[in-house]
Amino acid sequence: MTSLPTTILYLDCFSGISGDMLLAALLDSGLDRDILESELAKIKGIDYRLIVEDQLRAGIGCRSVKILSPSDQHHRYLDDILDLLQKSNLETSIVDRSSQLFTRLAEAEAKVHQSSPDKIHFHEVGAIDTIVDIVGSLIALKHLGVNRVLCSPLPMGRGFVRCAHGVLPLPAPAVCELLKDVPVYGVEQDHELVTPTGAVLAAGLADGFGEMPAMTVKRVGYGAGSHGLKNEQPNMLRLIIGETHTEEKAATVEIIETNLDDWNSEGFPYLCDMLFKQGALDVSLSPLLMKKGRPGHLLRVICHQAHALVLKQIILSETSAIGLRFRKEERMTLARRSIMVSTPWGEIVAKQVQTPQGSVIYPEYEACRKVAEEKNIPLARVYRAVSAQNNKQ
């Protein structure tokens, strides 16, 4: 049996990360610029020009990216950006994940400035370059076939940075908010090494943080930052893309549990949606018979440790729980990747999983639902069309 390769992208953030550094490194690692720009063109209503240059930093070849847009571009609120994404012709998976990242960024900025995501006037979120950086990075991950993203601990510079809100200390307050539960360390550099966009991309895309995993290296890319660092340290982001042909080895996850005996379970779908948006890997609710014969429920959430704190806060806010249990466990998952399958209604996103008996194609609910609604056909019919691809392998 030929195993299905798992493609891993490792973010080596020795000098930090920003949105333009990540996009530049993805281009340097082999992303076709024409594909990137044709996909970004599916977003209507943004006016920009992409400048990509080859550079040499500390004797290492790299690329830099600049996004030029008209100076009279108006600032956008979060709802404006979400509407822009929903009206685009981008794939559903990219729209959904981009929306999650922008929402997360907006919530962090709003908390820092004692406002709310829907009211704060977001200069950072509204900037065209942030839209291009975030959406472009997600486009790149798809077209490079990346299944899993891992990231090194992030270096934190010191000093101050001037932005639309005034002079802020480094690390920027929004960065600190975004990197809760993410491993960081301080360095003697008087520059902003991790920007808010870089922070939301690292925290939102990474499945884990730590040392480089065992893999066969296939591609390497370097993205240049916009300023020089002292001690001749190269201001670059390095990404390494590699493959493993075995089932993913056991990874440590956190299990969060609580018993609920006085909670209206009608709120479970809403709770699930909030937990998944903030990084939950799985959420389940099981019936229990509790003390004094009262019926209740066991809520169980599985997540990576980097997302555990915010998920615990959601549970304590959205349920009647007054306490939580949590523990670390090992889990093993099968290699999987997103693919496009042909159906009578066009191509649809599906998931290809490598099982011990060979690869199996599974329908993706949201993609099938969208087709069923647009074509006014039964959802089960779309599922059958996707599953039929297993007979063609």
KAKAMO-V536118 format. One record per residue. N is the residue number from 1. RES is the residue in one letter. OMEGA is omega in whole degrees, 0 to 359 (NA if undefined). D_LAST is the distance of its C-alpha to the last C-alpha in Angstrom with 1 decimal. Layout:
n=N res=RES omega=OMEGA d_last=D_LAST
n=N res=RES omega=OMEGA d_last=D_LAST
//
This chain:
n=1 res=M omega=177 d_last=13.4
n=2 res=T omega=183 d_last=12.9
n=3 res=S omega=179 d_last=13.9
n=4 res=L omega=183 d_last=13.0
n=5 res=P omega=172 d_last=16.2
n=6 res=T omega=181 d_last=18.5
n=7 res=T omega=183 d_last=20.7
n=8 res=I omega=173 d_last=24.2
n=9 res=L omega=179 d_last=27.0
n=10 res=Y omega=178 d_last=30.5
n=11 res=L omega=179 d_last=33.5
n=12 res=D omega=190 d_last=36.5
n=13 res=C omega=183 d_last=39.3
n=14 res=F omega=175 d_last=42.3
n=15 res=S omega=177 d_last=44.2
n=16 res=G omega=182 d_last=42.6
n=17 res=I omega=172 d_last=40.2
n=18 res=S omega=180 d_last=40.6
n=19 res=G omega=182 d_last=38.3
n=20 res=D omega=176 d_last=39.1
n=21 res=M omega=180 d_last=38.8
n=22 res=L omega=180 d_last=35.2
n=23 res=L omega=179 d_last=34.2
n=24 res=A omega=180 d_last=36.0
n=25 res=A omega=177 d_last=34.3
n=26 res=L omega=176 d_last=30.8
n=27 res=L omega=181 d_last=31.9
n=28 res=D omega=181 d_last=33.3
n=29 res=S omega=175 d_last=30.1
n=30 res=G omega=177 d_last=28.2
n=31 res=L omega=179 d_last=27.6
n=32 res=D omega=182 d_last=28.1
n=33 res=R omega=180 d_last=31.3
n=34 res=D omega=177 d_last=30.5
n=35 res=I omega=180 d_last=27.3
n=36 res=L omega=184 d_last=29.5
n=37 res=E omega=178 d_last=32.2
n=38 res=S omega=177 d_last=30.1
n=39 res=E omega=179 d_last=28.5
n=40 res=L omega=179 d_last=32.0
n=41 res=A omega=178 d_last=33.3
n=42 res=K omega=174 d_last=31.5
n=43 res=I omega=181 d_last=34.2
n=44 res=K omega=174 d_last=37.2
n=45 res=G omega=174 d_last=40.7
n=46 res=I omega=184 d_last=40.7
n=47 res=D omega=183 d_last=42.7
n=48 res=Y omega=173 d_last=42.2
n=49 res=R omega=183 d_last=41.8
n=50 res=L omega=178 d_last=39.7
n=51 res=I omega=179 d_last=41.6
n=52 res=V omega=182 d_last=39.6
n=53 res=E omega=171 d_last=41.8
n=54 res=D omega=181 d_last=41.4
n=55 res=Q omega=177 d_last=43.9
n=56 res=L omega=179 d_last=45.3
n=57 res=R omega=181 d_last=46.2
n=58 res=A omega=179 d_last=47.9
n=59 res=G omega=181 d_last=46.7
n=60 res=I omega=177 d_last=43.0
n=61 res=G omega=182 d_last=41.1
n=62 res=C omega=176 d_last=39.6
n=63 res=R omega=174 d_last=39.1
n=64 res=S omega=180 d_last=41.0
n=65 res=V omega=172 d_last=40.2
n=66 res=K omega=176 d_last=42.7
n=67 res=I omega=180 d_last=42.2
n=68 res=L omega=179 d_last=45.2
n=69 res=S omega=180 d_last=46.0
n=70 res=P omega=183 d_last=49.1
n=71 res=S omega=182 d_last=51.8
n=72 res=D omega=177 d_last=52.5
n=73 res=Q omega=180 d_last=49.1
n=74 res=H omega=177 d_last=49.8
n=75 res=H omega=183 d_last=48.7
n=76 res=R omega=171 d_last=46.1
n=77 res=Y omega=181 d_last=45.9
n=78 res=L omega=181 d_last=42.8
n=79 res=D omega=178 d_last=42.4
n=80 res=D omega=182 d_last=42.6
n=81 res=I omega=179 d_last=39.6
n=82 res=L omega=178 d_last=37.5
n=83 res=D omega=178 d_last=38.3
n=84 res=L omega=180 d_last=37.5
n=85 res=L omega=182 d_last=34.0
n=86 res=Q omega=181 d_last=33.4
n=87 res=K omega=180 d_last=34.5
n=88 res=S omega=176 d_last=32.3
n=89 res=N omega=178 d_last=29.1
n=90 res=L omega=177 d_last=27.4
n=91 res=E omega=183 d_last=24.1
n=92 res=T omega=182 d_last=25.0
n=93 res=S omega=180 d_last=24.0
n=94 res=I omega=177 d_last=26.3
n=95 res=V omega=183 d_last=29.1
n=96 res=D omega=183 d_last=29.0
n=97 res=R omega=176 d_last=29.1
n=98 res=S omega=180 d_last=31.7
n=99 res=S omega=178 d_last=33.8
n=100 res=Q omega=181 d_last=33.8
n=101 res=L omega=178 d_last=35.0
n=102 res=F omega=178 d_last=37.7
n=103 res=T omega=179 d_last=38.8
n=104 res=R omega=178 d_last=39.1
n=105 res=L omega=180 d_last=41.1
n=106 res=A omega=180 d_last=43.3
n=107 res=E omega=179 d_last=44.1
n=108 res=A omega=179 d_last=45.1
n=109 res=E omega=181 d_last=47.4
n=110 res=A omega=180 d_last=48.8
n=111 res=K omega=180 d_last=49.7
n=112 res=V omega=185 d_last=51.4
n=113 res=H omega=176 d_last=53.5
n=114 res=Q omega=178 d_last=54.3
n=115 res=S omega=177 d_last=52.6
n=116 res=S omega=184 d_last=49.5
n=117 res=P omega=184 d_last=46.3
n=118 res=D omega=183 d_last=47.1
n=119 res=K omega=185 d_last=50.6
n=120 res=I omega=178 d_last=50.6
n=121 res=H omega=189 d_last=50.9
n=122 res=F omega=175 d_last=48.1
n=123 res=H omega=183 d_last=48.9
n=124 res=E omega=183 d_last=46.1
n=125 res=V omega=184 d_last=43.4
n=126 res=G omega=183 d_last=44.5
n=127 res=A omega=180 d_last=44.5
n=128 res=I omega=183 d_last=42.1
n=129 res=D omega=178 d_last=41.2
n=130 res=T omega=177 d_last=40.0
n=131 res=I omega=181 d_last=37.7
n=132 res=V omega=181 d_last=36.3
n=133 res=D omega=185 d_last=36.0
n=134 res=I omega=181 d_last=34.2
n=135 res=V omega=179 d_last=31.8
n=136 res=G omega=179 d_last=31.3
n=137 res=S omega=179 d_last=30.4
n=138 res=L omega=175 d_last=27.7
n=139 res=I omega=182 d_last=26.3
n=140 res=A omega=181 d_last=26.4
n=141 res=L omega=180 d_last=24.6
n=142 res=K omega=186 d_last=21.7
n=143 res=H omega=174 d_last=21.6
n=144 res=L omega=176 d_last=22.1
n=145 res=G omega=183 d_last=19.1
n=146 res=V omega=178 d_last=21.6
n=147 res=N omega=186 d_last=20.5
n=148 res=R omega=179 d_last=23.9
n=149 res=V omega=174 d_last=27.5
n=150 res=L omega=187 d_last=30.4
n=151 res=C omega=175 d_last=34.0
n=152 res=S omega=170 d_last=37.2
n=153 res=P omega=188 d_last=40.4
n=154 res=L omega=178 d_last=42.1
n=155 res=P omega=182 d_last=45.5
n=156 res=M omega=176 d_last=48.1
n=157 res=G omega=181 d_last=50.8
n=158 res=R omega=181 d_last=54.3
n=159 res=G omega=184 d_last=56.9
n=160 res=F omega=177 d_last=56.6
n=161 res=V omega=179 d_last=54.6
n=162 res=R omega=178 d_last=55.9
n=163 res=C omega=184 d_last=53.7
n=164 res=A omega=182 d_last=54.4
n=165 res=H omega=181 d_last=55.6
n=166 res=G omega=179 d_last=58.1
n=167 res=V omega=184 d_last=58.3
n=168 res=L omega=177 d_last=55.9
n=169 res=P omega=175 d_last=55.8
n=170 res=L omega=353 d_last=52.9
n=171 res=P omega=181 d_last=50.4
n=172 res=A omega=182 d_last=50.3
n=173 res=P omega=180 d_last=50.6
n=174 res=A omega=178 d_last=47.3
n=175 res=V omega=178 d_last=45.6
n=176 res=C omega=180 d_last=47.2
n=177 res=E omega=183 d_last=46.0
n=178 res=L omega=186 d_last=42.4
n=179 res=L omega=174 d_last=42.3
n=180 res=K omega=181 d_last=43.5
n=181 res=D omega=177 d_last=41.8
n=182 res=V omega=180 d_last=40.5
n=183 res=P omega=179 d_last=42.1
n=184 res=V omega=175 d_last=44.6
n=185 res=Y omega=182 d_last=47.5
n=186 res=G omega=178 d_last=50.6
n=187 res=V omega=181 d_last=51.4
n=188 res=E omega=176 d_last=54.5
n=189 res=Q omega=182 d_last=53.3
n=190 res=D omega=180 d_last=55.2
n=191 res=H omega=174 d_last=52.2
n=192 res=E omega=182 d_last=49.5
n=193 res=L omega=178 d_last=46.5
n=194 res=V omega=179 d_last=44.1
n=195 res=T omega=176 d_last=44.3
n=196 res=P omega=178 d_last=43.4
n=197 res=T omega=177 d_last=40.3
n=198 res=G omega=181 d_last=39.3
n=199 res=A omega=182 d_last=40.1
n=200 res=V omega=177 d_last=37.9
n=201 res=L omega=180 d_last=35.0
n=202 res=A omega=183 d_last=35.4
n=203 res=A omega=184 d_last=36.0
n=204 res=G omega=183 d_last=33.4
n=205 res=L omega=187 d_last=30.4
n=206 res=A omega=174 d_last=31.0
n=207 res=D omega=179 d_last=29.4
n=208 res=G omega=181 d_last=32.2
n=209 res=F omega=179 d_last=35.3
n=210 res=G omega=182 d_last=36.5
n=211 res=E omega=178 d_last=36.2
n=212 res=M omega=181 d_last=33.4
n=213 res=P omega=174 d_last=30.5
n=214 res=A omega=180 d_last=29.3
n=215 res=M omega=173 d_last=26.6
n=216 res=T omega=185 d_last=26.0
n=217 res=V omega=180 d_last=27.6
n=218 res=K omega=182 d_last=25.8
n=219 res=R omega=174 d_last=28.0
n=220 res=V omega=179 d_last=31.5
n=221 res=G omega=179 d_last=33.3
n=222 res=Y omega=176 d_last=36.8
n=223 res=G omega=185 d_last=38.2
n=224 res=A omega=173 d_last=42.0
n=225 res=G omega=188 d_last=44.2
n=226 res=S omega=180 d_last=47.1
n=227 res=H omega=179 d_last=50.1
n=228 res=G omega=179 d_last=51.5
n=229 res=L omega=181 d_last=51.9
n=230 res=K omega=183 d_last=54.8
n=231 res=N omega=177 d_last=55.0
n=232 res=E omega=177 d_last=52.8
n=233 res=Q omega=180 d_last=49.7
n=234 res=P omega=179 d_last=46.8
n=235 res=N omega=182 d_last=45.7
n=236 res=M omega=169 d_last=42.0
n=237 res=L omega=177 d_last=38.7
n=238 res=R omega=172 d_last=36.3
n=239 res=L omega=182 d_last=32.6
n=240 res=I omega=180 d_last=30.5
n=241 res=I omega=181 d_last=26.7
n=242 res=G omega=183 d_last=25.0
n=243 res=E omega=168 d_last=21.9
n=244 res=T omega=184 d_last=21.6
n=245 res=H omega=179 d_last=18.8
n=246 res=T omega=173 d_last=20.0
n=247 res=E omega=181 d_last=20.1
n=248 res=E omega=180 d_last=22.7
n=249 res=K omega=185 d_last=26.1
n=250 res=A omega=178 d_last=28.3
n=251 res=A omega=180 d_last=29.9
n=252 res=T omega=176 d_last=33.1
n=253 res=V omega=177 d_last=33.2
n=254 res=E omega=177 d_last=36.1
n=255 res=I omega=179 d_last=36.4
n=256 res=I omega=182 d_last=38.9
n=257 res=E omega=171 d_last=40.3
n=258 res=T omega=175 d_last=43.2
n=259 res=N omega=183 d_last=44.6
n=260 res=L omega=179 d_last=45.6
n=261 res=D omega=180 d_last=48.1
n=262 res=D omega=184 d_last=49.6
n=263 res=W omega=178 d_last=46.8
n=264 res=N omega=185 d_last=45.6
n=265 res=S omega=175 d_last=41.8
n=266 res=E omega=179 d_last=41.4
n=267 res=G omega=184 d_last=41.2
n=268 res=F omega=179 d_last=38.0
n=269 res=P omega=178 d_last=35.5
n=270 res=Y omega=178 d_last=37.8
n=271 res=L omega=179 d_last=38.1
n=272 res=C omega=182 d_last=34.3
n=273 res=D omega=180 d_last=33.9
n=274 res=M omega=182 d_last=36.7
n=275 res=L omega=180 d_last=35.3
n=276 res=F omega=179 d_last=31.8
n=277 res=K omega=182 d_last=33.4
n=278 res=Q omega=169 d_last=35.3
n=279 res=G omega=178 d_last=32.6
n=280 res=A omega=177 d_last=32.0
n=281 res=L omega=179 d_last=28.8
n=282 res=D omega=179 d_last=29.2
n=283 res=V omega=178 d_last=32.0
n=284 res=S omega=179 d_last=32.9
n=285 res=L omega=183 d_last=36.0
n=286 res=S omega=179 d_last=37.0
n=287 res=P omega=179 d_last=40.1
n=288 res=L omega=167 d_last=43.1
n=289 res=L omega=189 d_last=46.5
n=290 res=M omega=184 d_last=48.8
n=291 res=K omega=181 d_last=52.5
n=292 res=K omega=176 d_last=55.0
n=293 res=G omega=182 d_last=52.3
n=294 res=R omega=174 d_last=50.9
n=295 res=P omega=179 d_last=47.3
n=296 res=G omega=182 d_last=45.3
n=297 res=H omega=171 d_last=42.0
n=298 res=L omega=175 d_last=40.3
n=299 res=L omega=180 d_last=38.7
n=300 res=R omega=179 d_last=36.3
n=301 res=V omega=176 d_last=34.8
n=302 res=I omega=182 d_last=32.6
n=303 res=C omega=169 d_last=32.9
n=304 res=H omega=185 d_last=33.3
n=305 res=Q omega=182 d_last=37.0
n=306 res=A omega=183 d_last=37.4
n=307 res=H omega=191 d_last=37.0
n=308 res=A omega=186 d_last=38.9
n=309 res=L omega=182 d_last=42.3
n=310 res=V omega=179 d_last=41.4
n=311 res=L omega=177 d_last=39.4
n=312 res=K omega=179 d_last=42.4
n=313 res=Q omega=178 d_last=44.6
n=314 res=I omega=181 d_last=42.5
n=315 res=I omega=181 d_last=42.5
n=316 res=L omega=180 d_last=46.3
n=317 res=S omega=189 d_last=46.8
n=318 res=E omega=178 d_last=44.6
n=319 res=T omega=178 d_last=45.2
n=320 res=S omega=181 d_last=48.4
n=321 res=A omega=175 d_last=47.6
n=322 res=I omega=177 d_last=50.5
n=323 res=G omega=182 d_last=48.8
n=324 res=L omega=170 d_last=45.5
n=325 res=R omega=176 d_last=44.2
n=326 res=F omega=183 d_last=41.7
n=327 res=R omega=177 d_last=40.4
n=328 res=K omega=178 d_last=38.0
n=329 res=E omega=174 d_last=35.1
n=330 res=E omega=174 d_last=32.2
n=331 res=R omega=177 d_last=28.6
n=332 res=M omega=179 d_last=25.3
n=333 res=T omega=178 d_last=22.1
n=334 res=L omega=176 d_last=18.5
n=335 res=A omega=179 d_last=17.2
n=336 res=R omega=177 d_last=15.6
n=337 res=R omega=177 d_last=15.4
n=338 res=S omega=178 d_last=15.5
n=339 res=I omega=174 d_last=13.1
n=340 res=M omega=178 d_last=13.5
n=341 res=V omega=181 d_last=11.4
n=342 res=S omega=177 d_last=12.8
n=343 res=T omega=177 d_last=14.7
n=344 res=P omega=182 d_last=17.8
n=345 res=W omega=180 d_last=20.0
n=346 res=G omega=181 d_last=18.5
n=347 res=E omega=181 d_last=16.4
n=348 res=I omega=177 d_last=16.5
n=349 res=V omega=176 d_last=16.4
n=350 res=A omega=181 d_last=14.0
n=351 res=K omega=177 d_last=13.8
n=352 res=Q omega=185 d_last=11.0
n=353 res=V omega=178 d_last=12.7
n=354 res=Q omega=178 d_last=12.6
n=355 res=T omega=177 d_last=14.0
n=356 res=P omega=180 d_last=15.6
n=357 res=Q omega=182 d_last=13.0
n=358 res=G omega=183 d_last=10.0
n=359 res=S omega=180 d_last=8.5
n=360 res=V omega=178 d_last=8.9
n=361 res=I omega=179 d_last=9.3
n=362 res=Y omega=175 d_last=13.0
n=363 res=P omega=172 d_last=15.1
n=364 res=E omega=188 d_last=18.1
n=365 res=Y omega=186 d_last=21.3
n=366 res=E omega=180 d_last=23.4
n=367 res=A omega=179 d_last=21.0
n=368 res=C omega=179 d_last=20.3
n=369 res=R omega=180 d_last=24.0
n=370 res=K omega=179 d_last=25.0
n=371 res=V omega=181 d_last=23.1
n=372 res=A omega=180 d_last=24.5
n=373 res=E omega=182 d_last=28.0
n=374 res=E omega=183 d_last=27.9
n=375 res=K omega=180 d_last=26.6
n=376 res=N omega=179 d_last=28.6
n=377 res=I omega=179 d_last=25.8
n=378 res=P omega=179 d_last=25.0
n=379 res=L omega=181 d_last=23.1
n=380 res=A omega=179 d_last=21.2
n=381 res=R omega=178 d_last=20.0
n=382 res=V omega=178 d_last=18.4
n=383 res=Y omega=182 d_last=16.9
n=384 res=R omega=180 d_last=15.3
n=385 res=A omega=179 d_last=14.0
n=386 res=V omega=182 d_last=12.2
n=387 res=S omega=180 d_last=11.0
n=388 res=A omega=180 d_last=9.7
n=389 res=Q omega=179 d_last=6.8
n=390 res=N omega=180 d_last=5.6
n=391 res=N omega=184 d_last=5.7
n=392 res=K omega=183 d_last=3.8
n=393 res=Q omega=NA d_last=0.0
//
